[in-house]
Amino acid sequence: MEAVPARARGWVAAVALLALLCLLPLPTIRTPWWALGLLSALYAACEHVVRRRFGGTFYPVLLAGAFLLPPPAAALVPLPAALLSPVEGAGHRPAPLRRVWRAARPALAVWGAARMHWALGGRDAVVASDFPYALLPAGAAILAFCLILTVLDGGTRAVALGIPLRRAWRGLLSRCLAPVAVHGLAGLMMAVLWRSPYGPVAALLVLLPMCVSWWVFAQYHRERAAHQATIRALVQAVDIKDGYTRGHSERVGQASVMIARELGMDDDRVEVLRFAGILHDVGKLGVPTRLLRKDGPLTPEERRIIELHPEYGHEMVRGISFLGEARAAILHHHERLDGSGYPYGLLGNRIPECARVVAVADAFDAMTSTRSYRRARPVEAAVAELEACAGTQFDPRMVAALARALGRYGWHPTVTSEDTGTPKESQGRAPVIGTPR
């Protein structure tokens, strides 16, 4: 079973305790138990279908509970689904801890949403079908729901993954607001229809268009997963073709992520930089294998052929729309700040920022990995070389960001060459910085 840090267990325990405290007033309030039971069963059924078929979480029923029930009762709606449904990956992770987290997290969020909704008079607006006034307390409840989820998820990232507090919550709220707002509007429609003369049966009809939209959303994610599988296949093809650099693409992706996070980029750009690093050498599929595996020095003509690989790579991935600026990084990662790089000799800030990140990550891994023409250098020596070339070949910001990230997290390079002997003396010290191989 995978070990969970003690502080992560403590965080889950604290969140669970807060959820239990939210339930304390339950015996003193008037609770419509039949409505609570129906909403709990409906939520459990929806969660089972959504998680099994599409992945993700289905919030409309939860938020309908926040609009219909007193806060302590609303907090009970997610509990049966969390405690009774199967836990994915239970053989590798502690299932009880995951069940507690899956119960406490939505319970706190829906309790906070219900408290906000009732405090702003939302219950009366729902009963009276008072539009557009009903939208104000519902919107505030949805915002409270998102804020609580953001705080809880950010805290988990900080205590379990060791992400600094100033970055743990970055991007979480913005990614949460749009989908939860859509689910919240569906939940509000459910609540209004529930209180109407047509009753709960009419409220269930709201779920039909939501299920269709969820299916469309799931299809989009499946298409994205197919693209990622294609990317992985391309990288594996490069690794097979150029055996001396096997694993290089993955490590460049990792180093690019370290730089991007150190520069404070949002999570979406960090993911794009990861793809850019992974795919930066995909154009080598268009380069003759004999040149990639040549032990001796390259002739000027051979070097010109290899220098075409950024353009080959850009052509290969130009149709993958979700890569965004990663395509520019693939095309320009061998440009230099002084304008002497290739393929276009761009100068300074005319080189896309993503390409400047990948250039530093690429050179760093090239230096810290064993190649056919020389052994790996220590991390400290590689960083010193990058700093020496900052301002002429590399962007000083990117070099400084990588140095800070390495000082904080370290680096464990993998030897990618099959050759364990001494590099050939005739080759001497190959030019690591700027080599296209």
C-alpha positions as CSV (number, residue, x, y, z in Angstrom):
1,M,0.0,0.0,0.0
2,E,1.3,3.4,-0.9
3,A,2.5,5.4,2.1
4,V,0.7,8.6,2.9
5,P,2.6,11.4,4.7
6,A,1.6,12.0,8.3
7,R,0.7,15.6,7.6
8,A,-1.6,14.5,4.7
9,R,-3.4,12.2,7.1
10,G,-3.6,15.0,9.6
11,W,-5.1,17.3,6.9
12,V,-7.8,14.7,6.0
13,A,-8.6,14.2,9.7
14,A,-9.0,18.0,10.2
15,V,-11.3,18.3,7.2
16,A,-13.3,15.3,8.4
17,L,-13.7,16.9,11.9
18,L,-14.9,20.2,10.4
19,A,-17.5,18.2,8.4
20,L,-18.7,16.5,11.5
21,L,-19.0,19.8,13.3
22,C,-21.3,21.0,10.5
23,L,-23.6,18.1,11.3
24,L,-24.0,18.9,15.0
25,P,-27.1,21.1,14.7
26,L,-29.0,18.3,12.8
27,P,-31.0,17.1,15.8
28,T,-32.3,20.6,16.5
29,I,-33.6,21.5,13.1
30,R,-36.6,20.4,11.1
31,T,-35.3,18.1,8.4
32,P,-37.3,16.8,5.4
33,W,-35.9,13.3,5.7
34,W,-37.7,12.0,2.6
35,A,-36.2,14.8,0.5
36,L,-32.8,14.2,2.0
37,G,-33.0,10.4,1.3
38,L,-34.2,10.9,-2.3
39,L,-31.5,13.5,-3.1
40,S,-28.8,11.3,-1.5
41,A,-29.9,8.2,-3.5
42,L,-30.1,10.3,-6.7
43,Y,-26.6,11.7,-6.1
44,A,-25.2,8.3,-5.4
45,A,-26.7,6.9,-8.6
46,C,-25.4,9.9,-10.7
47,E,-22.0,9.6,-9.2
48,H,-21.8,5.9,-10.0
49,V,-22.8,6.5,-13.6
50,V,-20.6,9.5,-14.1
51,R,-17.5,8.1,-12.6
52,R,-17.9,4.8,-14.3
53,R,-18.7,6.1,-17.8
54,F,-17.3,9.6,-18.0
55,G,-15.0,10.3,-15.0
56,G,-15.4,13.4,-12.8
57,T,-18.0,14.6,-10.4
58,F,-21.7,15.5,-10.9
59,Y,-22.6,18.5,-8.9
60,P,-26.2,19.5,-9.9
61,V,-27.9,17.2,-7.3
62,L,-25.5,18.4,-4.6
63,L,-26.3,22.1,-5.3
64,A,-30.0,21.3,-5.5
65,G,-29.6,19.9,-2.0
66,A,-28.0,23.2,-0.9
67,F,-30.9,25.2,-2.4
68,L,-33.6,22.9,-0.8
69,L,-32.3,21.7,2.5
70,P,-31.0,23.3,5.7
71,P,-27.2,23.4,5.8
72,P,-26.6,20.4,8.2
73,A,-29.0,18.3,6.2
74,A,-27.5,19.4,2.8
75,A,-24.1,18.3,4.1
76,L,-25.4,14.7,4.4
77,V,-26.3,14.4,0.7
78,P,-22.9,13.3,-0.5
79,L,-22.1,10.9,2.3
80,P,-23.8,7.7,1.0
81,A,-22.1,8.0,-2.4
82,A,-18.7,8.6,-0.9
83,L,-18.9,5.8,1.7
84,L,-20.6,3.1,-0.3
85,S,-19.3,3.5,-3.9
86,P,-16.1,1.6,-4.8
87,V,-12.8,3.3,-4.4
88,E,-10.7,3.4,-7.6
89,G,-7.2,2.1,-7.1
90,A,-7.9,0.8,-3.6
91,G,-5.3,-1.9,-4.0
92,H,-2.6,0.8,-4.3
93,R,-3.9,3.5,-2.0
94,P,-5.4,3.5,1.5
95,A,-9.1,3.1,0.7
96,P,-10.5,4.2,4.1
97,L,-8.6,7.5,3.9
98,R,-9.8,8.2,0.4
99,R,-13.4,7.4,1.4
100,V,-13.2,9.9,4.3
101,W,-11.8,12.6,2.0
102,R,-14.4,11.9,-0.6
103,A,-17.1,12.3,2.0
104,A,-15.8,15.3,4.0
105,R,-14.7,17.4,1.0
106,P,-18.2,17.7,-0.7
107,A,-20.0,17.8,2.6
108,L,-18.1,20.9,3.7
109,A,-18.6,22.5,0.3
110,V,-22.3,21.9,0.1
111,W,-22.7,23.0,3.7
112,G,-21.0,26.3,2.9
113,A,-23.2,26.8,-0.2
114,A,-26.4,26.1,1.8
115,R,-25.3,28.5,4.6
116,M,-24.7,31.3,2.1
117,H,-27.9,30.6,0.2
118,W,-30.1,30.6,3.3
119,A,-28.3,33.7,4.7
120,L,-29.3,35.6,1.6
121,G,-32.9,34.5,1.6
122,G,-32.5,32.1,-1.2
123,R,-34.9,29.5,0.3
124,D,-37.9,32.0,0.1
125,A,-36.9,32.9,-3.5
126,V,-36.8,29.2,-4.5
127,V,-40.2,28.5,-2.9
128,A,-41.8,31.6,-4.6
129,S,-39.9,31.0,-7.9
130,D,-38.9,34.6,-7.6
131,F,-36.7,35.4,-10.7
132,P,-34.3,37.0,-11.2
133,Y,-33.9,37.6,-7.5
134,A,-33.3,33.9,-6.9
135,L,-30.2,34.1,-9.0
136,L,-28.3,36.3,-6.5
137,P,-28.3,34.0,-3.5
138,A,-27.7,31.0,-5.9
139,G,-24.7,32.7,-7.4
140,A,-23.3,33.5,-4.0
141,A,-23.8,29.9,-2.9
142,I,-22.0,28.6,-6.0
143,L,-19.1,31.0,-5.3
144,A,-18.9,29.7,-1.7
145,F,-19.0,26.1,-3.0
146,C,-16.1,26.8,-5.3
147,L,-14.1,28.7,-2.7
148,I,-14.3,25.9,-0.2
149,L,-13.3,23.3,-2.8
150,T,-10.4,25.5,-3.8
151,V,-9.2,25.9,-0.2
152,L,-9.5,22.2,0.4
153,D,-7.8,21.1,-2.8
154,G,-5.1,23.7,-2.4
155,G,-4.4,22.6,1.1
156,T,-4.1,19.0,-0.1
157,R,-1.6,20.0,-2.7
158,A,0.4,21.9,-0.1
159,V,0.5,19.2,2.6
160,A,0.6,16.0,0.4
161,L,2.7,17.2,-2.6
162,G,4.9,19.8,-0.8
163,I,3.9,22.6,-3.2
164,P,4.6,26.0,-1.7
165,L,1.6,27.7,-0.3
166,R,1.8,30.7,-2.7
167,R,1.4,28.3,-5.6
168,A,-0.8,25.6,-4.1
169,W,-4.1,27.4,-4.9
170,R,-3.1,29.0,-8.2
171,G,-5.5,28.3,-10.9
172,L,-7.8,26.1,-8.9
173,L,-10.7,28.6,-8.5
174,S,-10.7,29.8,-12.1
175,R,-10.9,26.2,-13.3
176,C,-13.6,25.3,-10.9
177,L,-16.0,28.3,-11.4
178,A,-17.2,27.7,-15.0
179,P,-18.2,24.0,-14.7
180,V,-19.7,24.5,-11.2
181,A,-21.6,27.5,-12.3
182,V,-23.3,25.5,-15.1
183,H,-24.0,22.7,-12.6
184,G,-25.3,25.3,-10.1
185,L,-27.8,26.7,-12.6
186,A,-29.0,23.1,-13.2
187,G,-29.3,22.6,-9.5
188,L,-31.3,25.8,-9.1
189,M,-33.7,24.7,-11.8
190,M,-34.1,21.3,-10.0
191,A,-34.8,23.1,-6.8
192,V,-37.4,25.4,-8.3
193,L,-39.2,22.6,-10.1
194,W,-39.0,20.5,-6.9
195,R,-40.9,23.2,-5.0
196,S,-43.4,23.7,-7.9
197,P,-46.7,21.9,-8.1
198,Y,-45.1,19.3,-10.4
199,G,-42.9,18.0,-7.6
200,P,-39.6,16.0,-7.6
201,V,-40.5,14.1,-10.8
202,A,-40.3,17.3,-12.9
203,A,-37.0,18.2,-11.2
204,L,-35.5,15.0,-12.5
205,L,-36.0,16.1,-16.1
206,V,-33.3,18.7,-15.6
207,L,-30.8,15.9,-15.4
208,L,-31.4,14.7,-18.9
209,P,-29.8,17.7,-20.8
210,M,-27.1,17.7,-18.2
211,C,-26.2,14.1,-18.9
212,V,-26.1,14.9,-22.6
213,S,-23.7,17.8,-22.0
214,W,-21.6,15.7,-19.7
215,W,-21.4,13.0,-22.5
216,V,-20.2,15.7,-24.9
217,F,-17.6,16.9,-22.4
218,A,-16.4,13.3,-21.8
219,Q,-16.0,12.8,-25.6
220,Y,-13.8,15.9,-25.7
221,H,-11.6,14.4,-23.0
222,R,-11.4,11.1,-24.7
223,E,-10.3,12.9,-27.9
224,R,-7.7,14.7,-25.9
225,A,-6.5,11.4,-24.3
226,A,-6.2,10.0,-27.9
227,H,-4.0,12.9,-28.8
228,Q,-1.8,12.3,-25.8
229,A,-1.5,8.7,-26.7
230,T,-0.4,9.7,-30.2
231,I,2.2,12.1,-28.6
232,R,3.5,9.2,-26.5
233,A,3.8,7.0,-29.5
234,L,5.8,9.7,-31.4
235,V,8.2,10.1,-28.5
236,Q,8.7,6.3,-28.2
237,A,9.4,6.2,-31.9
238,V,12.1,8.9,-31.5
239,D,13.6,7.0,-28.5
240,I,13.8,3.8,-30.6
241,K,15.4,5.6,-33.5
242,D,17.9,7.5,-31.5
243,G,18.9,5.0,-28.8
244,Y,21.6,7.2,-27.3
245,T,19.0,9.8,-26.1
246,R,16.4,7.3,-24.8
247,G,14.4,9.1,-22.1
248,H,15.8,12.5,-23.1
249,S,12.4,13.9,-24.2
250,E,10.7,12.9,-20.9
251,R,13.4,14.6,-18.9
252,V,13.3,17.8,-21.0
253,G,9.6,17.9,-20.3
254,Q,10.3,17.6,-16.6
255,A,12.9,20.3,-16.6
256,S,10.6,22.6,-18.7
257,V,7.9,22.1,-16.0
258,M,10.4,23.0,-13.3
259,I,11.3,26.2,-15.1
260,A,7.7,27.1,-15.9
261,R,6.6,26.6,-12.3
262,E,9.5,28.7,-11.0
263,L,8.5,31.5,-13.3
264,G,5.0,31.4,-11.8
265,M,3.2,30.3,-15.0
266,D,-0.4,29.0,-14.5
267,D,-1.1,25.3,-14.7
268,D,-2.4,25.3,-18.2
269,R,0.9,26.8,-19.5
270,V,2.9,24.5,-17.4
271,E,1.1,21.6,-19.1
272,V,1.8,23.1,-22.5
273,L,5.5,23.4,-21.6
274,R,5.6,19.8,-20.6
275,F,4.2,18.8,-24.0
276,A,6.7,21.1,-25.7
277,G,9.6,19.5,-23.8
278,I,8.4,16.0,-24.5
279,L,7.9,16.7,-28.3
280,H,10.8,19.0,-29.0
281,D,12.8,16.4,-30.9
282,V,10.0,14.7,-32.7
283,G,11.3,16.0,-36.0
284,K,14.3,13.6,-35.7
285,L,11.9,11.0,-37.1
286,G,12.7,12.7,-40.4
287,V,16.4,12.6,-40.0
288,P,18.4,9.6,-41.3
289,T,19.2,7.2,-38.4
290,R,22.9,6.9,-39.5
291,L,23.3,10.6,-38.7
292,L,21.7,10.4,-35.3
293,R,23.8,7.4,-34.3
294,K,27.1,8.6,-35.9
295,D,30.0,8.4,-33.4
296,G,32.3,10.7,-35.2
297,P,32.1,14.5,-35.9
298,L,29.4,15.6,-38.3
299,T,30.3,17.1,-41.7
300,P,28.8,20.5,-42.5
301,E,26.3,18.9,-44.9
302,E,25.3,16.3,-42.2
303,R,24.8,19.1,-39.7
304,R,22.6,21.0,-42.1
305,I,20.4,17.9,-42.5
306,I,20.1,17.5,-38.7
307,E,19.3,21.2,-38.3
308,L,16.1,20.6,-40.2
309,H,14.5,18.6,-37.4
310,P,12.7,21.5,-35.7
311,E,10.9,22.3,-39.0
312,Y,10.1,18.6,-39.5
313,G,8.7,18.4,-35.9
314,H,6.6,21.5,-36.4
315,E,5.0,20.1,-39.5
316,M,4.3,16.8,-37.7
317,V,2.4,18.4,-34.8
318,R,0.8,21.5,-36.5
319,G,-2.5,19.8,-36.7
320,I,-2.7,19.0,-33.0
321,S,-4.6,22.1,-31.9
322,F,-4.5,21.7,-28.2
323,L,-0.7,21.9,-28.2
324,G,-1.0,25.7,-28.7
325,E,2.3,27.5,-28.2
326,A,4.1,24.1,-27.7
327,R,4.3,24.0,-31.5
328,A,6.3,27.3,-31.5
329,A,8.6,25.8,-28.9
330,I,9.2,22.7,-31.1
331,L,10.1,25.0,-34.1
332,H,12.3,27.5,-32.3
333,H,14.0,25.6,-29.4
334,H,17.4,25.9,-31.2
335,E,17.2,29.6,-31.7
336,R,19.8,31.7,-29.7
337,L,19.4,35.1,-28.1
338,D,22.2,36.5,-30.2
339,G,20.5,35.5,-33.4
340,S,23.0,32.8,-34.4
341,G,20.6,29.9,-33.9
342,Y,18.4,28.0,-36.3
343,P,16.1,27.6,-38.2
344,Y,15.3,31.3,-38.6
345,G,18.0,33.1,-36.6
346,L,15.5,34.9,-34.4
347,L,17.0,37.5,-32.0
348,G,16.3,38.1,-28.3
349,N,12.6,38.4,-27.3
350,R,11.5,37.6,-30.9
351,I,12.1,34.0,-29.8
352,P,8.8,32.7,-28.2
353,E,9.0,32.4,-24.4
354,C,8.1,28.7,-24.5
355,A,11.0,28.0,-26.9
356,R,13.4,29.8,-24.6
357,V,12.3,27.6,-21.7
358,V,12.7,24.4,-23.7
359,A,16.1,25.5,-25.0
360,V,17.5,25.7,-21.5
361,A,15.8,22.4,-20.4
362,D,17.2,20.7,-23.6
363,A,20.7,21.8,-23.1
364,F,20.7,21.0,-19.4
365,D,19.6,17.4,-19.9
366,A,22.0,17.0,-22.8
367,M,24.9,18.0,-20.5
368,T,23.7,15.8,-17.6
369,S,23.1,12.7,-19.7
370,T,25.8,10.4,-21.2
371,R,25.9,10.5,-25.0
372,S,27.8,8.6,-27.6
373,Y,30.5,11.4,-27.7
374,R,31.0,12.2,-24.0
375,R,30.0,11.3,-20.4
376,A,27.4,13.1,-18.4
377,R,28.5,16.2,-16.4
378,P,27.6,16.9,-12.8
379,V,24.5,19.1,-12.3
380,E,26.6,21.9,-10.9
381,A,28.9,22.0,-13.9
382,A,25.9,22.0,-16.3
383,V,24.3,24.9,-14.4
384,A,27.6,26.8,-14.5
385,E,27.8,26.3,-18.3
386,L,24.3,27.5,-18.8
387,E,25.0,30.6,-16.7
388,A,28.1,31.3,-18.7
389,C,26.0,31.2,-21.9
390,A,23.1,33.2,-20.5
391,G,22.5,36.4,-22.4
392,T,24.1,35.1,-25.6
393,Q,22.6,31.7,-26.2
394,F,20.0,31.3,-23.4
395,D,17.5,33.6,-21.7
396,P,19.0,34.6,-18.3
397,R,15.5,34.4,-16.7
398,M,15.1,30.8,-17.7
399,V,18.6,29.8,-16.6
400,A,18.1,31.5,-13.2
401,A,14.7,29.8,-12.8
402,L,16.2,26.3,-13.5
403,A,19.0,27.0,-11.1
404,R,16.5,27.9,-8.3
405,A,14.3,24.9,-9.0
406,L,17.3,22.6,-8.9
407,G,18.5,24.1,-5.7
408,R,15.0,23.4,-4.2
409,Y,14.2,20.0,-5.6
410,G,17.4,18.6,-7.0
411,W,17.9,16.5,-10.2
412,H,18.5,12.8,-10.8
413,P,19.6,12.3,-14.4
414,T,19.3,8.9,-16.0
415,V,22.2,7.5,-18.1
416,T,20.7,7.0,-21.5
417,S,23.7,5.4,-23.4
418,E,24.3,1.7,-23.6
419,D,28.0,2.4,-23.7
420,T,29.6,2.2,-20.3
421,G,33.2,2.5,-21.6
422,T,35.3,5.6,-22.0
423,P,34.3,7.9,-24.8
424,K,36.6,7.8,-27.8
425,E,39.7,9.9,-27.3
426,S,39.6,11.0,-31.0
427,Q,36.4,12.8,-30.3
428,G,37.7,15.0,-27.6
429,R,35.2,17.2,-25.7
430,A,32.2,17.6,-27.9
431,P,30.4,20.9,-27.9
432,V,27.5,20.3,-25.6
433,I,25.9,23.7,-25.7
434,G,24.4,24.2,-29.1
435,T,24.9,20.7,-30.5
436,P,21.8,19.7,-32.5
437,R,22.1,16.1,-31.5
